[in-house]
Amino acid sequence: MAGAEGATDAKRLNLSGKRTENAYSCILFLHREPPAALFFAQNPLLLLLAHNLYYVICEEKIMWKVMNDLLTTVDDLVWGVPLMVLIITGGVLLTCRVRLLQVRRLPLALKWMFHNESDGKGEISSFAALCTALSATIGTGNIVGVATAVCAGGPGALFWMIVAAFFGMATKYAEGLLAVKYRVIDENNHSLGGPFYYIELGMGKKWKWLAKLFAFFGVCVGLFGIGTFSQVNGIASAVQNFFDPQKANCVDIPFLGEYSWAVVISSLILSFCVAAVLIGGIKRIANVSQIVVPFMAVIYFVFSVSLILFNITSVPAAAATIVKAAFHPAAITGGMVGSMLTAMQKGVARGIFSNEAGLGSAPIAAAAAQTKEPVRQGLVSMTGTFIDTIIICTLTGLSIVLTGAWQVEGLEGVQVTTWAFQNGLPLPPRVTSFILMMCLVFFAFTTILGWDYYSERCLEYLTGGNRKTVLTYRWIYILAIFIGPYMTVSAVWTIADIFNGLMAIPNMIALFALSGVVAKETRDFFQSGKHRL
């Protein structure tokens, strides 16, 4: 009886396949088995080693718990009320200074998405620059991030995500405008720009330290945040959920644990594909983005709209739930989300993660656009937030709420969105899972490419254009992509959130300081009638 109980305990504890848990289960099993107890009694040295191993394992578990708790504390501090107020206030200020330009000039901005300037200066077309920026923004945040926000902050998080995106359109407009106005041309005729240049050239040399701080955080976001771990983790989860949901085919990786072959193979293929594209630089990244981003965005849009149309009768109730949960989350979530602040925090954080308005990343791509008019590129950049959050994220969030996927226990990340589409569309679950997996894979793939470009430009600024350092960083970036699937979901999103917030701070300071420049450039451009040419 004791033997059966010990075996059951060992089997119960070995859920994740980690080497440490296997060892721990073995110790419990041996201690509870009478023959094992006799064996240990006769071999005191082995007993001592077993006890030492047990304490090492316990200490390791405690260490990881402490690290996770520390990350959560830092995340809550970074994404606390001050930063949310800073980002939203910045968006409101810019909205007022450009007089609701994101509403009045949206049709013109959408038109200019596809009309390039014939005599504009730059490396790539405005559309290519937008696709490069969208490649970095349309990613796991649209599928996994929205699900995470709704589950953690309740349906009300979607409302605050949309509010943040509305004001974020003005923020993204200002970023694109300043990127072109203050860009520089290097000795190789490359167009360089972004927050580090409009901080240094717009605010003055004495603020160069702030520009370098932004560039440092930009490198960290690319390597540890949006660019690698969170994207690859989302891809690996989607691939495993489709090809090997029960983890029937696994391999034991030293020092990491047991993982599905689907995860291992997908990480190898992804690393190879990313390396092949990154070697070609911005032009190859832009070429790939121009093909993949519009194609997958249209597929996902049709997919999501179809789900909503098939459940059209549930839309009014879902919309009411979202609005009510934004202000009274406890009434909707049954107390799981107790305050409006929590819903707001999750919505704003995931919104920024998705559309990157205020983060300062998109202007790095905008600076490479073939244009001579800063206002024109600002308008084109603004459409990125509209497409990314107000359209795609809203469709994802609405699908999750109206199907009730956010209330299903035991689901995490991409599993929530997958459940919503499987239960909301009259298609075989296998078909919907495959389509969603492909959308996620390609969205995340292009995000990885875009963020390598962003972080490399940040590193170039920090190192004064040292190519050896940049090339070394590129290979480290590829290595981070390879190990990304083996990071836990909660730790990945927490690290990404932290660096997101830190990167936004110097950029938002610059946008406040240069808001007068944005207002003047906008006023002069439209008063001169250049938008009619």
Disulfide bonds with the S-S distance in Angstrom:
none
